Amino acid sequence: MKELKESYKVVIMGSGPAGLTAALYAARANLEPLVFEGPEAGGQLTTTTDVENFPGFPSGIMGPDLMDLMREQSERFGAQCVQKAVTAVDFSKRPFRVSTEDEQILASTFIISSGATARMLGLPSERELVGYGVSTCATCDGFFFRDKELVVVGGGDSAMEESIFLTKFATRVTVVHRRDKLRASVIMQQRAGENEKIDFIWNGVVEDVLGSREDGVTGVRIKDVVTGESYVKECQGMFVAIGHTPNSGIFRGQLEMDDNGYLITNNGTSETSVAGVFAAGDIQDTRYKQAITAAGSGCMAAMDAERFIEEHGL
Ligand code: NAP
């Protein structure tokens, strides 16, 4: 691995579509960016199989392949990608101090594209079947479940939205919620409730996902938390919609964020509350969370960083 320099004009944290697009643009602007790939190099797309909604790939592309191509494209123009995670930052003065487990470097500008992690139930069978019938993204994977029966886990707005979306493809969508009352907003509850293809299992906790990578999901084992009984609900897919956790913990106290930990950006730009620090992708996106929107915002962050460097003569 190439040794790290003492300081960089642009340091990027995260290597999903946002980070690697920022790297591509910064590299093409001759800024020789450094990308800390983070604990999950390539980001959330590396946990999916076919990606059919990223423009330019009419036959679809596997998520990990798409991310490999993005990395290769950024490296072609001089981006340096390292398999390390940022463990601490100090934004109190410029250049910013960026630490990994065993090194510290200086950054004139810093682009945060560390993403948000979809929460999962934490079952071994769920992890085994991610991309093989278990998904955390209806927009990405719903299309693969035409004429299938699906289970959606969760009781918030995401679960309602995903369930409603999935009825475009599925014959039946069953929402499994751990309580007897939804957390979702009234309007989303109404919309889901009025949809004839959606029904609900209350007080249900998914204990196990049944199936295999060869056959896909065949059902879920649900425990009724009131009666204590367990039973199998047959289905061909399970969507987990229990929220996302933005990977913003190390910025607490240094950058403005909302109550859920998403970074706040300024007025349609990628600027955060600290000059010279920019945010792109899911870390600042509570709404769209798509690979293509993340890539677009990565481009914005690189352009904002480039302008900042020019304006400040860095
Ligand atoms: P959320 O509001 O935090 O809801 C998460 C849901 O998952 C809750 O019902 C929760 O159950 C359940 N849950 C959490 N952990 C679980 C576990 N381990 N096992 C089983 N169930 C679990 O998250 P969200 O739905 O992603 O929404 C996040 C924010 O985005 C909200 O502010 C929401 O309003 C907003 N949003 C809005 C829209 C829209 O308006 N169209 C769409 C999507 C998201 P409990 O209820 O028992 O806690």
Boltz pocket constraint, residues with backbone or C-beta under 6 A from the ligand:
constraints:
  - pocket:
      binder: B
      contacts: [[A, 120], [A, 121], [A, 153], [A, 154], [A, 155], [A, 156], [A, 157], [A, 158], [A, 159], [A, 161], [A, 176], [A, 178], [A, 179], [A, 181], [A, 182], [A, 183], [A, 184], [A, 185], [A, 188], [A, 241], [A, 242], [A, 243], [A, 244], [A, 286]]
      max_distance: 6.0
